Each structure stands twice: as C-alpha cells, then as structure tokens.
Amino acid sequence: MNSERQHTPMKNIILIGMPGAGKSTVGVILAKTLGMTFVDTDIAIQERAGRLLQDIIDTEGPGAFLLAEEETILSLSCRNCVIATGGSVVFSRKAMDRLKKEGVVVYLEISCGEMARRLEEHHNRGIVLFAGQGLFDMYRQRVPLYEKYADITVDCEGEDFEEVVGKVIEEIGGVKG
C-alpha cells in the first residue's frame, strides 16, 4: 500500500566520496526524488562550530576538524534521511560504523583527474589535506577507505547529477528498506 510506505521510516542513504564527487548536489536531488530528508554533515559541522570548515582547518588543524566531524556524525539522529558526508568522514571508524548501522553507504566514485578538474579552486572548500599532501596523495589515501565502507559504489565519471541519482536509486532498490 503506497500510503503505508510513506509513513514507514526507511533506512538512511549515506553518500561518501571525494571532495567534488557531487555528494551534496546528488543528495538534495535524491532526497527530493525519494521524499526523504536531506542532511549535509559539512553544514552541520559549520552550524555546531559557528564558523566555516576552512577556518577550523586553518586555525586548529586537520586533527581538530576530524574530531569535530566525528562528533557531529555521532550526534546525528535521523531516519529516512539522505546524508551527504564530508570527504574525510572515512577517517573515523566510529562515525562510519554508526552511519553503516543506520543506513546504506553509497560511494560516489570519480577519478583523480575528474576530482582535480572539479576542484580547480579548492582553497576555501574545507578539504582536509595533511602536511605536505596534495590532491593526488589525498586521493590515493582515501580510495581504499571509501571502498572498505561502501555498500554500493556508483561510477559518477562524466555523468550529470540526474544520471547519478538514477544510478543510485537503481542500485539501492533491493538494499534500502
């Protein structure tokens, strides 16, 4: 019965992936399409801290940012949500265990070249780069973590956001519920 489904909370859909993969944009469209609530953890971090992500990274360092990210994820209480995470969430086992327990984790996969192209001006985006680390190093470090935590991987290379949303919905068809 259709009305019954609307009133039954569904598991969350958690989007992970590189900065620039489109998690926030895909998340908004996906939530709208499925009638779910949208949560952007980067915005939640900014709201809790009262300042921009990049300011936290610049003034307190990547470690403090990762802690703020973990605390924000652990404080979330939502059901029937599409959750767009920051690209560095996979550095916290506690946060990822919590997210996996409460939903299906979808890795929005892009190549390093695509990421670099999308992030041409990344200096104010709040991207966690450790000392001496460039985008390529970050990419190599994170890919195995995304693959480890993903329930589903969706190739987003060269796709527009509507196509990615369609792929996600197709992939989660039998997983979500």
N, C-alpha and C positions, 0 to 999 in steps of 0.2 A: 504494500500500500504506500503510495507516494507521500502522503501527509505524515505517515508514521516515520519515514526515513528523515524527514525534515526536523522532527522533534527528537530523534535519537542522535546523541552526540557521536561524532566519528573520531577516530584517532587523528592526531595531528599529522601534517605533512611538513617535514623539516627539510629545507633546502640548504645544502652545503656546496662549497666550491670556491674557486679562486676569486680574488677581487676582480671585478669586471665581468664575471660569468653571467650576470643578469639576475642574481637571486632576488633582489628587491623588486625589480620590474616584473619578472616572471611570477613572483609571489603575489603581487597585487592582482594581476590578471587571473591567476589560478584561483585565488580566494574568491574573487568576484564570480568567476565561472562556476565554481562548486558551491557557492553560498556559504563560504566559511569566513571566519575572522582572520585578518592579516596582522601579523606581529613582525616587526623588524627589530632584531636584537641590537643593532647598531644605534637605532633611535632610542631604544630603551636604556642603553648604557649612557647615552648623552643626557637623557632626562634624569637618570639617577645621579649622575656626576655634576649636572648643571653646566656642562661645557662640551666642546667639540671633541671628537675622538682624537684628532691630530694633536690637540692641546694636551690631552692626557699622555699620549705617547711622547711628545716633545718635552714635557715638563717632568714627568715621573718615570718615563722609560717603558719599554715593551713589557717588562715583567709586571708592572703595576697595571698596565692596560689589560693584560691577560687575566689577572686576578679579578679586575672589575668585570670583565666579560664573563668569567666563570660564575661570579656571584650573581650577576644579572640573570644568567641562564637558570641557575639553581633557584632563583626567586620566582621564576615564571610559574604561573598557574593557569593553564588554558587547555581547553578541549575543543575539538573541531576548529583548529587553527592551522593556517599556513604560516610557518615560521621561517623567515629569511634570516640566516645567521651571518655573522661576520666571517670572513675567510679564515681567521685564526682560531675559531672555536675548536677545531680538531686538536689543538694542543692541550686541551683539558679533558682528561679521561672522565672525570666526574661529570662534567657538563654533557659530554657525548653519551655517557651511559644513561643519564637522565633523559636526554632527548630520544634516544633509541627506545627506551622503556615506554615512552608516551606517544610514539608515532613511528611513521615510516620515514627513513632518511634517504633523500634523493640527492645524488651528486650531480650537479650541473657541470659537465666536463667541457673544457675548452683547451686548446693547445697553448703552449707558452707564447708562441708568436701572436695568436689571437688575443691573449691576455695583454701582452705588451702594447699591441695596437689599441686596444680599448682603454688602456691606462696611460696613454701618452703624457698626460699631465696628472700624475698621481700624487703629487706632493701634499695635497690637502685632503686626501680621501680617508686618512686614518688607517693606512696599511701598516701592519706590523712587520718591520724589517729589522732583523738583529744587526748588531755592529758588523760592518763590512759586507753585509748581504745585499745583493742586487735582486732584481725580479727573477732572473733565471735560477739563482740559488734558492730563493723562496719557493719557486715552482717545484723544483726537484725535491725539496724538503717536505712539502705538503701533499703532493700527489699520493704517496703511499698511505698517508693518514686518511685522506678522502676515500680511497679505495677500501681501506680497512673498515671504516664506519658505514659505508653506503649499503643500503638495502637494494637500491636501484641506481644505475648510472644512466644518465641521458646525455648523449652527444649533442652539444649545442653549437658546434662549429659551423659557421656560415648560415645558421638558422635565425629567422626573426623570432621575436618573443612569442607571437601567437603560435608558431610552429612548435616551439619548445613546450609551451603549455599543453598543446595537443599530445605531444610525445609523453609528457609527464602523466597526463590523465590516462592515456592508453596503458602505460607501464604500471600504474598503481591500481588499475582496475580490479585485479584479484588480490591485491595486497592490503589495501585500505579497508577499514570497516569496523 
